[in-house]
Structure formats: C-alpha cells, structure tokens
C-alpha cells in the first residue's frame, strides 16, 4: 500500500549542478531569510515559483524569474502581481531555459539562459531556486522484480497478488483493467 510512491522534486539536469545542491541550488525553501540581500534566480512557472518570487521581491538584492514560456500555471492573482512587479523593475522575467552553469572557487557564480531564438544571456547569481514540480518515485519497490506498468504494479484482481508470489498490492500503487486514478 505504497500509494504512488514518494514525491521527489524534478531536478535540473546539468553537469556539475549536484555539488551546489543545498548550498546555492535549492529545490525547496527552508529558511527564506538566507536569501535576503542576495541575487536570486527562480525557475518554474507554477505556484511555488511565483509565490517565492513575490515573497523575495524587495528582500533579495535582485529576483530573476525564468520560465520556458510566457504562460504560467499559477494562481491568476499571483501572475498579475508578478507582472506588475516586472513592470516596476522589482522582478526580472526571462523566457528561456538554463543551459549551463559557471563557477569559481567552488561557488556557483553565473548561469547561461537560452531563449527560444537561441540567444544566450548570462546571469550572475548567489542562489538558484528550482521549482519544476514533483514526480512520484517508487523507490526500492521498483527493484523487486514485479510486473510494473507506468510506475504502477499490475495485480490479479481476484486476490490483488502481484507477479511475485506472496506480495500483494492495494491502493494507488496497483493497476488493473478498469482502475480509475483518484487522489482523494
């Protein structure tokens, strides 16, 4: 009864980024005060990205929001507030994707952002906040040799046994013909 697994943040897949995670690269914010007076870059287009951009505007030395397109999956009032702060210069919005990192003396110093036209803009920063959403991970269950279909365990509905004798699955972790996916 593992549900759909443990939710993990979707990560930025760039060489060398791992060495900066929880130092200058963050997938969640535990202590917002640590970003006061810093040059902050926030990536993403959902509620988390916009909420943190709005919260840190005026507290950080600078806030740059990067999203791959000029459409957002955040609350409309947050999008409107973000656009107003962009218009007043308190937040900078860049449409594009991070394509490389620069570091010096084991510190992340700059990122390169490539827009849809292929133009590259370099941005100096002190911290990078990444909010690309969450993804469920099965964890060790994935290595048990069970019949897995799209990250769910196939079961015999007569007894909910998996493909391995003696292992049963119930709830969101299992899949069978006619199963409806619900989150309640």
ABEGO torsion letter per residue (X at the ends): XAEAEBBBBBBBBBBGAAAABGAABBABBABAAAABGBBBBBBEABAAAAAAAAAABGABABBBBBBABABBBBBAAAAAAAAAAAAAGABBBBBEBBABBBBBGGBBABBBBBBAAGBBBBBBBABBBBBAEBBBBAEAAAAAGBBBBGGBBBBBAAAGBBABBGBBBBEAABBBBGBBBBBX
